[in-house]
Amino acid sequence: MNAAAHGDLKLDYQEFFFDAIVIGAGGAGMRAALALQQAGHQVAMISKVFPTRSHTVAAQGGINAALSNVTEDKWQWHMYDTIKGSDYLGDQDAIEFMCQEASQIVRELEHFGVPFSRLDNGKIYQRAFGGQSQNYGESQAKRTCAAADRTGHAILHALYQQNIAAGTEMFDEHFALDLIQDQNDHVCGVLIQNLHNSELKVIWAQHTLLATGGAGQIFRTNSNATINTGDGLGMAQRIGVPLQDMEFWQFHPTGVAGKGMLISEATRGEGGILKNADGEAFMVKYAPKVKELASRDVVARAIAIEVEEGRGCGENKDYVLLDLTHLATDVIENRLPGIRDICLTFLGIDPIEKPIPIFPTCHYMMGGIPTNLNGQVIQPVYASPQSPITENQITVQGLYAIGECACVSVHGANRLGGNSLLDIVVFGRKAAQFISHQLQNGKQNSERPTAGHNLNTLLNRYQRWHSETSNEAENQDSIFAIKQDMQKIMERGCGVFRDQVHMQQAVESLRELEKRFAKVTIQDTSNVFNFERTSALELENLLAVAKATACSAVARTESRGAHTRVDFTERNDDVWLKHTLFYPHQEKIVYKPVNMQPKQHEPFAPQKRVY
């Protein structure tokens, strides 16, 4: 037990030493930890919830791979669809790698025990999803491997069982506060807090991998768990790492109206139809060829337009209907049981008998911490401080990121359904393989750095939330009120449709929220499951993500993928075929070019998206 004194407060902490740290126990973190543990390394996996409560458990529809079990398929077609779906902002070398790995990854998951649904011939069942095609756009493909509509649940539990068998050491219900750096700016560990009793722990390691998921809680209406608060992104920003492409947030077309819970794209893959108040199947107007199976950004905009133009359903005309009533009962019961449960539980309706009221909900963050194919966090290098764009980059030593918190840029400006589960396991395994190689070629059993570190600075920063609380009568502000205001600001300024005026208002309002947050105090002084303190720590991360989103969005004067501007309606490849990099200090934005060069396949040039 060590201790550091700060004023009248003595902050005790325990120390632990590992070869590698994995922060986050969703599918990405689980896959990485498993590979490292099986390679013989000492791994600490940190999760602020019990691992099987991680948000991967909520992924419904499936995981993409060109297995050709239902329709003829090739990984090259999958690559084309992903690049096209990304509105050509995805890096083609990363997309090529992911699509090539997909079939092996799915078979590996099957061997881990994932109970995929089966065809009559015993092969893995594959369903149609939006944006998937055969022969580079000619006809609809069936590429999404599914375990009913609980695929993420099945994958997460299988990976958890494998980690238990391998002996991975887990720090459950521990909150990661900040990354520790030595005087050479190498990441050498992490400061964490036990949520049970507020006890601090310092974990030292040569390699720290962030797998902390998304940050959908910046929006009021979202499909994310309340734990999705951008913790990894906040930690990365605080050590000077920029966030990439944060203007791109996917609004899933079919969230439960007024509530936000996800109604999987699998419903449309199985034949669900979107209808407006006139009973019109309206997607034929927006995507005549693929209709309901257009990519998510297209369908979300179509629904929003139908409501905006007065063809919404209900008393307030603020939603449309997803009709499954024409599907066979056994299809819904066997392939969409989770969706039926959601409808029965939260809406009191049975989708076998009545259509589902839906409206777009914030679902996925395409941007994140910039990385290379090995999961290494990267920093741009500039020829001069005035240079607005760079092609050179260096790695942040000791730091890695994978999954939704990372931006290796396989999703670009818009993610295809079924590619998120693929992303987390492909790059989870790849990052672990790279870290394992580094460990095998260097010393293991990390020690406390002898060259100095910033731990005392981090403890001083954390001390704020242990200070005396203010008189409630003097300060009526609260963590809860600030979060509510942030979510409303982001929904008004950075929703499905955006414009200069509302986005700039969002930026200015977020600056005011930062000032309020700097003064706010907490009233709960206990150390046992102090959720007010945890909420304050989470809100700091959310505010950083919201600011990066609004500033990046207002700067991009075009419409691309999920970033739809009513004042700049066209995609502009001449000016904007580049990634945004946002630095919080001075709200600085710089850019780097999209990688248009795959390693093996011929590059795909930007084309007009036709549906």
PyMOL commands that set and color helices and strands:
alter all, ss='L'
color gray80, all
select helices_A, chain A and resi 27-38+51-53+55-58+75-85+92-112+151-166+216-218+231-238+266-269+283-286+291-293+296-308+329-335+337-347+403-405+419-440+455-466+479-493+500-519+531-555+573-576+585-587
alter helices_A, ss='H'
color red, helices_A
select strands_A, chain A and resi 2-6+9-17+20-23+43-47+63-64+126-134+139-145+169-172+174-181+187-194+200-204+207-210+243-244+249-256+273-275+320-323+356-365+369-370+376-381+392-401+406-407+497-498+564-565+578-583+588-593
alter strands_A, ss='S'
color yellow, strands_A
deselect
rebuild
show_as cartoon
